[in-house]
Amino acid sequence: MRFLLLLGCAAACVALSFAWREPWIGAVGLLVAFAAMFTDRDDVPLDDEKRAYEPTATVRKMRARDR
């Protein structure tokens, strides 16, 4: 949700820079978009084998290699 809020704020800043013809507002918008892009967390669960019925593809490949 924070990602969408920051991108909306960035888009508004860029639009205002065209409306008011102030380039620094657009630069602030681009900085906000850059910060939103790199602060967005996409957490990958590491314990998927414990919750899943079937192990991950990597685990299956390792087990098949040893046979």
Distance bins in CASP14 RR format, pairs under 12 A and 6 or more apart:
PFRMAT RR
TARGET T0000
AUTHOR 0000-0000-0000
RMODE 2
METHOD distances of the structure
MODEL  1
1 7 0 0 0 0 0 1 0 0 0 0 0
1 8 0 0 0 0 0 1 0 0 0 0 0
1 36 0 0 0 0 0 1 0 0 0 0 0
1 40 0 0 0 0 0 1 0 0 0 0 0
1 41 0 0 0 0 0 1 0 0 0 0 0
2 8 0 0 0 0 0 1 0 0 0 0 0
2 9 0 0 0 0 0 1 0 0 0 0 0
2 32 0 0 0 0 0 1 0 0 0 0 0
2 35 0 0 0 0 0 1 0 0 0 0 0
2 36 1 0 0 1 0 0 0 0 0 0 0
2 39 1 0 0 1 0 0 0 0 0 0 0
2 40 1 0 0 1 0 0 0 0 0 0 0
2 41 0 0 0 0 1 0 0 0 0 0 0
3 9 0 0 0 0 0 1 0 0 0 0 0
3 10 0 0 0 0 0 1 0 0 0 0 0
3 32 0 0 0 0 0 1 0 0 0 0 0
3 33 0 0 0 0 0 1 0 0 0 0 0
3 35 0 0 0 0 0 1 0 0 0 0 0
3 36 1 0 1 0 0 0 0 0 0 0 0
3 37 0 0 0 0 1 0 0 0 0 0 0
3 38 0 0 0 0 0 1 0 0 0 0 0
3 39 0 0 0 0 1 0 0 0 0 0 0
3 40 1 0 1 0 0 0 0 0 0 0 0
3 41 0 0 0 0 1 0 0 0 0 0 0
3 42 0 0 0 0 1 0 0 0 0 0 0
4 10 0 0 0 0 0 1 0 0 0 0 0
4 11 0 0 0 0 0 1 0 0 0 0 0
4 33 0 0 0 0 0 1 0 0 0 0 0
4 36 0 0 0 0 1 0 0 0 0 0 0
4 40 0 0 0 0 1 0 0 0 0 0 0
5 11 0 0 0 0 0 1 0 0 0 0 0
5 12 0 0 0 0 0 1 0 0 0 0 0
5 32 0 0 0 0 0 1 0 0 0 0 0
5 33 0 0 0 0 0 1 0 0 0 0 0
5 35 0 0 0 0 0 1 0 0 0 0 0
5 36 0 0 0 0 1 0 0 0 0 0 0
5 39 0 0 0 0 0 1 0 0 0 0 0
5 40 0 0 0 0 0 1 0 0 0 0 0
6 12 0 0 0 0 0 1 0 0 0 0 0
6 13 0 0 0 0 0 1 0 0 0 0 0
6 28 0 0 0 0 0 1 0 0 0 0 0
6 29 0 0 0 0 1 0 0 0 0 0 0
6 30 0 0 0 0 0 1 0 0 0 0 0
6 31 0 0 0 0 0 1 0 0 0 0 0
6 32 1 0 1 0 0 0 0 0 0 0 0
6 33 1 0 0 1 0 0 0 0 0 0 0
6 34 0 0 0 0 1 0 0 0 0 0 0
6 35 1 0 0 1 0 0 0 0 0 0 0
6 36 1 1 0 0 0 0 0 0 0 0 0
6 37 0 0 0 0 1 0 0 0 0 0 0
6 38 0 0 0 0 0 1 0 0 0 0 0
6 39 1 0 0 1 0 0 0 0 0 0 0
6 40 0 0 0 0 1 0 0 0 0 0 0
7 13 0 0 0 0 0 1 0 0 0 0 0
7 14 0 0 0 0 0 1 0 0 0 0 0
7 29 0 0 0 0 1 0 0 0 0 0 0
7 30 0 0 0 0 0 1 0 0 0 0 0
7 32 0 0 0 0 1 0 0 0 0 0 0
7 33 1 0 0 1 0 0 0 0 0 0 0
7 34 0 0 0 0 0 1 0 0 0 0 0
7 35 0 0 0 0 0 1 0 0 0 0 0
7 36 1 0 1 0 0 0 0 0 0 0 0
7 37 0 0 0 0 1 0 0 0 0 0 0
7 39 0 0 0 0 0 1 0 0 0 0 0
7 40 0 0 0 0 1 0 0 0 0 0 0
8 14 0 0 0 0 1 0 0 0 0 0 0
8 15 0 0 0 0 1 0 0 0 0 0 0
8 16 0 0 0 0 0 1 0 0 0 0 0
8 29 0 0 0 0 1 0 0 0 0 0 0
8 32 0 0 0 0 1 0 0 0 0 0 0
8 33 0 0 0 0 1 0 0 0 0 0 0
8 36 0 0 0 0 1 0 0 0 0 0 0
9 15 0 0 0 0 0 1 0 0 0 0 0
9 16 0 0 0 0 0 1 0 0 0 0 0
9 25 0 0 0 0 0 1 0 0 0 0 0
9 26 0 0 0 0 0 1 0 0 0 0 0
9 28 0 0 0 0 1 0 0 0 0 0 0
9 29 1 0 0 1 0 0 0 0 0 0 0
9 30 0 0 0 0 0 1 0 0 0 0 0
9 31 0 0 0 0 0 1 0 0 0 0 0
9 32 1 0 1 0 0 0 0 0 0 0 0
9 33 0 0 0 0 1 0 0 0 0 0 0
9 35 0 0 0 0 0 1 0 0 0 0 0
9 36 0 0 0 0 1 0 0 0 0 0 0
10 16 0 0 0 0 0 1 0 0 0 0 0
10 17 0 0 0 0 0 1 0 0 0 0 0
10 25 0 0 0 0 0 1 0 0 0 0 0
10 26 0 0 0 0 1 0 0 0 0 0 0
10 27 0 0 0 0 0 1 0 0 0 0 0
10 28 0 0 0 0 1 0 0 0 0 0 0
10 29 1 0 1 0 0 0 0 0 0 0 0
10 30 1 0 0 1 0 0 0 0 0 0 0
10 31 0 0 0 0 1 0 0 0 0 0 0
10 32 1 0 1 0 0 0 0 0 0 0 0
10 33 1 1 0 0 0 0 0 0 0 0 0
10 34 0 0 0 0 1 0 0 0 0 0 0
10 35 0 0 0 0 1 0 0 0 0 0 0
10 36 1 0 0 1 0 0 0 0 0 0 0
10 37 0 0 0 0 1 0 0 0 0 0 0
11 17 0 0 0 0 0 1 0 0 0 0 0
11 18 0 0 0 0 0 1 0 0 0 0 0
11 25 0 0 0 0 0 1 0 0 0 0 0
11 26 0 0 0 0 0 1 0 0 0 0 0
11 29 0 0 0 0 1 0 0 0 0 0 0
11 30 0 0 0 0 0 1 0 0 0 0 0
11 32 0 0 0 0 1 0 0 0 0 0 0
11 33 1 0 0 1 0 0 0 0 0 0 0
11 36 0 0 0 0 0 1 0 0 0 0 0
12 18 0 0 0 0 0 1 0 0 0 0 0
12 19 0 0 0 0 0 1 0 0 0 0 0
12 20 0 0 0 0 0 1 0 0 0 0 0
12 25 0 0 0 0 1 0 0 0 0 0 0
12 26 0 0 0 0 1 0 0 0 0 0 0
12 28 0 0 0 0 0 1 0 0 0 0 0
12 29 0 0 0 0 1 0 0 0 0 0 0
12 32 0 0 0 0 1 0 0 0 0 0 0
12 33 0 0 0 0 0 1 0 0 0 0 0
13 19 0 0 0 0 0 1 0 0 0 0 0
13 20 0 0 0 0 0 1 0 0 0 0 0
13 22 0 0 0 0 0 1 0 0 0 0 0
13 23 0 0 0 0 0 1 0 0 0 0 0
13 24 0 0 0 0 1 0 0 0 0 0 0
13 25 1 0 1 0 0 0 0 0 0 0 0
13 26 1 0 1 0 0 0 0 0 0 0 0
13 27 0 0 0 0 1 0 0 0 0 0 0
13 28 1 0 1 0 0 0 0 0 0 0 0
13 29 1 1 0 0 0 0 0 0 0 0 0
13 30 0 0 0 0 1 0 0 0 0 0 0
13 31 0 0 0 0 1 0 0 0 0 0 0
13 32 1 0 0 1 0 0 0 0 0 0 0
13 33 0 0 0 0 1 0 0 0 0 0 0
13 34 0 0 0 0 0 1 0 0 0 0 0
13 36 0 0 0 0 0 1 0 0 0 0 0
14 20 0 0 0 0 0 1 0 0 0 0 0
14 22 0 0 0 0 0 1 0 0 0 0 0
14 23 0 0 0 0 0 1 0 0 0 0 0
14 24 0 0 0 0 0 1 0 0 0 0 0
14 25 1 0 0 1 0 0 0 0 0 0 0
14 26 1 0 1 0 0 0 0 0 0 0 0
14 27 0 0 0 0 1 0 0 0 0 0 0
14 28 0 0 0 0 1 0 0 0 0 0 0
14 29 1 0 1 0 0 0 0 0 0 0 0
14 30 1 0 0 1 0 0 0 0 0 0 0
14 31 0 0 0 0 0 1 0 0 0 0 0
14 32 0 0 0 0 1 0 0 0 0 0 0
14 33 0 0 0 0 1 0 0 0 0 0 0
15 22 0 0 0 0 0 1 0 0 0 0 0
15 25 0 0 0 0 1 0 0 0 0 0 0
15 26 0 0 0 0 1 0 0 0 0 0 0
15 29 0 0 0 0 1 0 0 0 0 0 0
16 22 1 0 0 1 0 0 0 0 0 0 0
16 23 0 0 0 0 0 1 0 0 0 0 0
16 24 0 0 0 0 0 1 0 0 0 0 0
16 25 1 0 1 0 0 0 0 0 0 0 0
16 26 1 0 0 1 0 0 0 0 0 0 0
16 27 0 0 0 0 0 1 0 0 0 0 0
16 28 0 0 0 0 1 0 0 0 0 0 0
16 29 0 0 0 0 1 0 0 0 0 0 0
17 23 1 0 0 1 0 0 0 0 0 0 0
17 24 1 0 0 1 0 0 0 0 0 0 0
17 25 1 0 1 0 0 0 0 0 0 0 0
17 26 1 1 0 0 0 0 0 0 0 0 0
17 27 1 0 0 1 0 0 0 0 0 0 0
17 28 0 0 0 0 1 0 0 0 0 0 0
17 29 1 0 0 1 0 0 0 0 0 0 0
17 30 0 0 0 0 1 0 0 0 0 0 0
18 25 0 0 0 0 1 0 0 0 0 0 0
18 26 0 0 0 0 1 0 0 0 0 0 0
18 29 0 0 0 0 0 1 0 0 0 0 0
19 25 0 0 0 0 1 0 0 0 0 0 0
19 26 0 0 0 0 0 1 0 0 0 0 0
20 26 0 0 0 0 1 0 0 0 0 0 0
22 28 0 0 0 0 1 0 0 0 0 0 0
22 29 0 0 0 0 0 1 0 0 0 0 0
23 29 0 0 0 0 0 1 0 0 0 0 0
23 30 0 0 0 0 0 1 0 0 0 0 0
24 30 0 0 0 0 0 1 0 0 0 0 0
24 31 0 0 0 0 0 1 0 0 0 0 0
25 31 0 0 0 0 0 1 0 0 0 0 0
25 32 0 0 0 0 0 1 0 0 0 0 0
26 32 0 0 0 0 1 0 0 0 0 0 0
26 33 0 0 0 0 1 0 0 0 0 0 0
26 34 0 0 0 0 0 1 0 0 0 0 0
27 33 0 0 0 0 0 1 0 0 0 0 0
27 34 0 0 0 0 0 1 0 0 0 0 0
28 34 0 0 0 0 0 1 0 0 0 0 0
28 35 0 0 0 0 0 1 0 0 0 0 0
29 35 0 0 0 0 1 0 0 0 0 0 0
29 36 0 0 0 0 1 0 0 0 0 0 0
29 37 0 0 0 0 0 1 0 0 0 0 0
30 36 0 0 0 0 0 1 0 0 0 0 0
30 37 0 0 0 0 0 1 0 0 0 0 0
31 37 0 0 0 0 0 1 0 0 0 0 0
31 38 0 0 0 0 0 1 0 0 0 0 0
32 38 0 0 0 0 0 1 0 0 0 0 0
32 39 0 0 0 0 0 1 0 0 0 0 0
33 39 0 0 0 0 0 1 0 0 0 0 0
33 40 0 0 0 0 0 1 0 0 0 0 0
34 40 0 0 0 0 0 1 0 0 0 0 0
44 56 0 0 0 0 0 1 0 0 0 0 0
45 51 1 0 0 1 0 0 0 0 0 0 0
45 52 0 0 0 0 1 0 0 0 0 0 0
45 56 0 0 0 0 0 1 0 0 0 0 0
46 56 0 0 0 0 0 1 0 0 0 0 0
47 55 0 0 0 0 0 1 0 0 0 0 0
47 56 0 0 0 0 0 1 0 0 0 0 0
48 54 0 0 0 0 1 0 0 0 0 0 0
48 55 0 0 0 0 1 0 0 0 0 0 0
48 56 1 0 0 1 0 0 0 0 0 0 0
48 57 0 0 0 0 0 1 0 0 0 0 0
48 58 0 0 0 0 0 1 0 0 0 0 0
48 59 0 0 0 0 1 0 0 0 0 0 0
49 55 1 0 1 0 0 0 0 0 0 0 0
49 56 1 0 0 1 0 0 0 0 0 0 0
49 57 0 0 0 0 0 1 0 0 0 0 0
49 58 0 0 0 0 1 0 0 0 0 0 0
49 59 1 0 0 1 0 0 0 0 0 0 0
49 60 0 0 0 0 0 1 0 0 0 0 0
49 62 0 0 0 0 0 1 0 0 0 0 0
49 63 0 0 0 0 0 1 0 0 0 0 0
50 56 0 0 0 0 0 1 0 0 0 0 0
50 59 0 0 0 0 0 1 0 0 0 0 0
52 59 0 0 0 0 0 1 0 0 0 0 0
52 60 0 0 0 0 0 1 0 0 0 0 0
54 60 0 0 0 0 1 0 0 0 0 0 0
54 63 0 0 0 0 0 1 0 0 0 0 0
55 61 0 0 0 0 0 1 0 0 0 0 0
55 62 0 0 0 0 1 0 0 0 0 0 0
55 63 1 0 0 1 0 0 0 0 0 0 0
55 64 0 0 0 0 0 1 0 0 0 0 0
56 62 0 0 0 0 1 0 0 0 0 0 0
56 63 0 0 0 0 0 1 0 0 0 0 0
57 63 0 0 0 0 0 1 0 0 0 0 0
57 64 0 0 0 0 0 1 0 0 0 0 0
58 64 0 0 0 0 0 1 0 0 0 0 0
58 65 0 0 0 0 0 1 0 0 0 0 0
59 65 0 0 0 0 0 1 0 0 0 0 0
59 66 0 0 0 0 0 1 0 0 0 0 0
60 66 0 0 0 0 0 1 0 0 0 0 0
60 67 0 0 0 0 0 1 0 0 0 0 0
61 67 0 0 0 0 0 1 0 0 0 0 0
END
